[in-house]
Each structure stands twice: as structure tokens, then as C-alpha cells.
């Protein structure tokens, strides 16, 4: 059974942090665009991405997947990276009302995505705090250090790790996390906004 969530307006914004890819940034759609534009791969649809490890669900060579991911991470294609619907509005509201936004990503470096966030959210550099851990497993330690009790995440396996660490995951619904789980789940930024105590 999928998690169904809980009462509205219960999350203290000061206790909330966010993943970026698949939560704020529509990274998988950019993956599909790069595959089409640079490699003439036209047979992939968004809903085909049923596993976070792309080689487990897509009929593309591991080498090509690696090249596309490198283009996603180095910032060279960020002009095509768009925010998920509603992300800009909710995050801008949070930052203007409660101060700096906290993001924790498994990306190896924060610089390219930091610049994208500043342009996308139209906030000052001090309004966005991004920690790049380089691994999914390191997120819990960063969140504990920053005293964040809730984390919005799209990778289901990470949600289980966070729960074991005493952090409440909020799963952002995506085609690659459609397995049974006990977590709070949202399918849009509007649904997430309804959980936040503004």
C-alpha cells in the first residue's frame, strides 16, 4: 500500500529540507530531451523510467546513460532544465517568509545546480543553502546536522534510509518510486504546500 499522508498544515518550515532532482528540477525530462537531441534516441517516454537506476529500466547502453548523466550534472545543459510545476512558487514563498531554503542532493558538486536554482527561483545567494553529498547514504547525516526533521525526496530507497535515521521522508510521487511504502506521499507541489504550516 502507498503512503497516504497526514493532516494538513503540520510541517514547521524550519524543519523542512528538499532534494533537488526529481523534486524541484525536472531532471528526467531533460534526460529524455538530451537522449533525443544528442543521441537520436526517440523511443523513451517519461513513464518508462520505472527505476532510479536507469540501466535497469531503459534500453540504452550504460555508456550513453553515463554520458547523458554527465551532461546533466556539469550544468552544460541547464538551459533546458525546468522546475516541476509549482516548485518555483512554493519555494519562493517559503524563502520570502521563513528565510534560507535547505537542499541536500546526492550530486557530487553544488555549483551548477546552485546557479540554476538562483536563476529559477529568483532568490539571493543567501536564500539557498545546498549541500552536495556525493551519495544518497550521506543525506541523513547532513539533515541531522541542520536539524531538519522532514525531507522531500523522490528516491524510495533513500526514504527508508532517512526513516531509519529518525527523519520523516515525504515521497514526491514519480514513475520510479511506485512500490509499496509507508511514507507520506505527495503528487504535486500544491499537495506539499498543504502540509506546510505557513
Buried (B, 14 or more C-beta within 10 A) or exposed (E): EBBEBEEEEEBEBEBBBBBBBBBBBBBBBBBBBBBEEEEEBEEBEEEBBBBBEBEEBBEBEEEBBEBBBEBBBEBEBBEEBBBBEBBBBBBBBBBEEBEBBBBBBBBEBBEBBBEBBBEBBEBEEEBBBBBBBEEBEBBBEBBEEEEBBBBBBBBBBBBBBBBEBEBBBBBBBBBBBEEEBBBBBBEBBEBBBBBBEE
